[in-house]
Amino acid sequence: MSNTDKPLLKFSQIFNMSFGFLGIQFGFALQNSNVSRIFQTLGANQDEIPILWIAAPVTGLLVQPIVGHISDSTWHKRWGRRRPFFFLGALLAAFALIFMPNSNALWIAGALLWLMDASINISMEPFRAFVGDMLPSRQRTLGFATQSFFIGIGAVVASMLPWMFTNWFLVSNTAAEGIIPDSVKYSFYIGAIVFLMAVLYTVFTTKEYEPGTHGMPPLDEYKPSIAQSLADSFKGVMQMPKTMKQLAVVQFFTWYALFCMWIYTTTAVTSSIYKTSDTTSAAYNEGADWVGICFAAYSGVAALVAFFLPPLAKLFSRRITYIICLISGAAGLVSIAYIQNPDLLLLSMIGVGVAWAGILSMPYAILAGSLPAGKMGYFMGVFNFFIVIPQIVASFSLGPILKYVFNNEAQYMLLLGGLSMIIAAVICTRVQDSDDKKLGV
């Protein structure tokens, strides 16, 4: 084996390097399934919720390219290249998770969402680059699929926590006006612990390749400042490889659809199925908890589907596998708008779960093969622009669309999400995977 080759890793090594995503997804799942609920509890109107979510995409737009660029030029003999960022992000996210459900004003909750999302992004972006650093082309699909598995497991448990505290431990699920229920508070406390512990497991069980070995470039003496990292990252949009440009458009429509789901599923389900918008009522909180179960269901499906994706990609190609996943997600989102029995929403979540498994692995597996090894973190950060830009567009557009097009009937926002995901699937037919020839596809 030459000094430029990356060795095949044992599954136990891929397991260890991916385990931290279990904790990261605890943070994201608690955020995705509860933040709209928290905002409504603190007095936000449903058409105001998207703009309050602006923290999530903006922090991703700023943080991920900076962290990716700086981590490319980082090396510590003990901590390595990516692991210092795993740990810092986990520590800050744990702090935000503890304080978020104790917010007593809307502006405080909004500020803590900024901190929480920024912290999660500090941990998450280097994990994406980590797979490209450590695995050869033939194992990257498995590496990203393993991350998807842990993302699914973490999201299942985290999304169910408020329901579990209410139904298993009899913790109060309602509270006075303007107060977050204890079931939500305790869920966030557990999330803080799991996030930190899971990331620390990866930090202490995984060793990174030193610069100049196993295909890793020599350490770049260039040490970019935060401002220069951000400037370089925006320049990187003009330097994207062809495959990355194609995937960027797919990402735009995919993540616009996901934002429709994350923001409006709670509002849609509580208003159209549980027939209430009163956040202090038992019916509203029962519906909000059921949304958590639904989100847990799609995450569980994603965890199971994740390990079917590598053989499917080998059989059909990564691109075709990704298209199948997106079409499944579109069907799931569209069906939510028409269902009146809450139990049947679990069927919708099967389609969403298949899509989520593909979204978390296929574009990154396709992308990694087209990127230079020395700029893996840099371009992964640039690629994140096309996750956060659609979310920024959604933050400003969804509220007016709901109010003026759909007359505040939130279930139709899920139809919009389904349409956006269909568009993503159509565009994906044009994506070229540069690893196809290497893998014999």
PyMOL commands that set and color helices and strands:
alter all, ss='L'
color gray80, all
select helices_A, chain A and resi 11-18+20-41+49-52+55-72+83-102+106-134+137-167+182-205+226-239+242-272+282-306+309-316+318-336+342-368+373-383+385-405+411-428+436-439
alter helices_A, ss='H'
color red, helices_A
deselect
rebuild
show_as cartoon
